[in-house]
Amino acid sequence: MSRLFWVSCFSCITSIALGDSNASWSLPQPTFGIDGSPLWNAGAWPPSNVGVPLVPQAADSELTDLLSQFNTSRIQNIIETLTNFGTRHTLSTQTDPTRGIGAARDWIAKEMRALAAPSNGSMVVTTPSYIQPVADRIPFPVNITNIVATIKGYGEPNRAYVVTGHYDSRRLDVMNYTGDAPGSDDNASGVAVVLEMARICATKQPYATMIFAAVAGEEQNLYGSNFLAQSLKNASVDVEANLNNDIVGTGSNEPYDPVNEHTIRLFGAGTNYLTNTSIADVMISIGGENDTPARNLGRFVQEVNEGAVASTDMQVALVYRADRFFRGGDHESFLSAGVSAVRFTEPNEDFRHQHQDPRVQDGTLYGDDIQFVDYDYTARVGRVNLAAMWSIANAPALPINVTFDVIVGEPAADTDTPVEDLLNETQFYWQIQNSSLLQGYELVWRPSSQQQWTHSYYVGMVDQVTVNLSKDNVVFGLRAVGKNGKKSPAVFPLPDPAEYGPY
C-alpha cells in the first residue's frame, strides 16, 4: 500500500563555490505526496552533513513471527462474547452470570488465566479491585476490578510498559445501568487487542516487563485506569509508556476512503499534561511543545510500524492532541501519573453507533453493535500495538539527564568568551546508563516543520557530542541503541534537567 505519514524528502541544492560570482543556485524541486500535492513545506533546509537520512528500524524475524500470529477469529469471538453480556456498565449487576459487568469481568479473567497457562508461571494474572465510594457518576459504592496480566522482564523487571483497553460500556444516559449497552466498538474492540496481544506474548521473555490490562470504570470517570496507574506508581514501578486502545473497531466509517481501513489515529498529549510545570514552561520557552514524552512515544510507534508495515498493513496518523475535542480516555490516568501515554482510535468515529441506546429512529439504526465492527481492522490495529510494545520492551531504557550547553552556539557573554563557543554548533550531554543491553546512543533531528525525525547520527557509548548544526534551526532528540538493534523513543534535550527533575 502507499503510505502517507512517513515522509523524508530532502532534495539536493546546487552547490555554490565561495567567491565565484558566476556561480548559480536554485531552490530544490518540490516533491509530491501520494495525492499529488507538493510537499513544499518539507523543504531542504537547513543543509547539513550531520548524520544520515533516518531509515525506520526494521522488524526482525522474531517480531515478524509474532505479528503473524494475530487471529481474526479470536478477535471476533472476544468482541461477540463481550457484546452478548448485554451491558457492561460499571454500575450494572456484578452477580448475574450472563449479564452485566460482573459476568464480563469474570469471563475476561478466565480467558486471561487460560492464555497464561502455557507460560509455566512467567505470565501472572491478577484481578486488583477496590470499592469506589460515591463520586462523580458513581451514585452508590461500587466494586471496580481490573484484569491484569504481567510478564516480568528478564533484564530490567522494574521497567514496564502497559497496554490497556476498558471493558465497561454505556448508553446515551451515562447513569442508565440497566438497559442494553453492547459496546462492541467502544470498547470490546480495545479489549480484544489486549487479550490477543497477551495470548501471543504469553510464552515470550521480554527484556523489560510487559503488562496487559483490561480496565473498568472508564465511562464513569477513568476509575479503573487511575487505580492501575496509581498502584504502579505507588509500587515504584518504572512505567515508561502506556498504549491505550479505545474505539479501534473499524476504518470504514464516513467520510469513507479506502486508506482509512489501513490507518489508525494516535493521540499524543502536549506540555499541558506534563506533571512538572517547570519543565513544561521551559519546553514552551524553547519551542519544544511538540516534543513531549507522549509525542516522542507517538513518533516511536509511527517509526516502528513503518519498519513492520509489511506485516501490519497500516499507517499511523500521529495527532498533536491529548484526545479528541472535549473527550478523554484511560491514557490520561497514566499522563496524570507522570507516564508517557498515547491513545489509539479509529480514523473516523460514527456517533450513531457510539454511546447510543440501541434502536431504530426515523429509519436510522442506532447502537454500538457487532455489525459495525471490522474484525480484520481490529487485528491490524493489534499488530501496530504489538510491534510497538515488543520493540520498546526489548530496547534499552530512555536516555536520562539529556541536556544541551547554553553557552556553546550563543552570543558572547563578555570579551573572555572563547571563540570556539561562538560557532553555530550545539553541544549535548547525558548520563550513560548501566545496562547490559545498551550499545550506545544516537542523536536524531528534524526541521521544526516536520513531524517525524528525518536524520540520525550514531555517536556510540559516549556521554556527550558536539554537532555542526544550530539548535535554533532544528529539533533534536537522543535515543538509546541496543545491541540487538532496537532503539528507544527519543528524549528531548533540556537546558539543565538537573534543575527541573523528571518530566
Secondary structure, DSSP 8 states (H G I E B T S, - for coil): ---SS------------TT-TT---------B-TTS-B-TTT---S---SSEE-------HHHHHHHTT--HHHHHHHHHHHHTTSB--TTS-SS-SSSSHHHHHHHHHHHHHHHHGGGTTSEEEE--EEEE-SBTTBSS-EEEE-EEEEE--SSEEEEEEEEEEE-----SSTT--SS-B--IIIIIHHHHHHHHHHHHHTT---SEEEEEEEE--HHHHSHHHHHHHHHHHHTT-EEEEEEEE-S-S-S--SS--GGGGGEEEEEE--GGG-S-HHHHHHHHHTT-TT-SHHHHHHHHHHHHHHHTHHHH--EEEEESSSSSTT---THHHHHHTT--EEEEE-SS--GGGSS--SEEETTEEES--GGG--HHHHHHHHHHHHHHHHHHHTS----EEEEE-SSTTS--SSTTS-GGGGSS-EEEEEE----SSEEEEEEEEEETT-SS--EEEEEES-SEEEESS-TTTEEEEEEEEETTS-B---B--BS-HHHH---
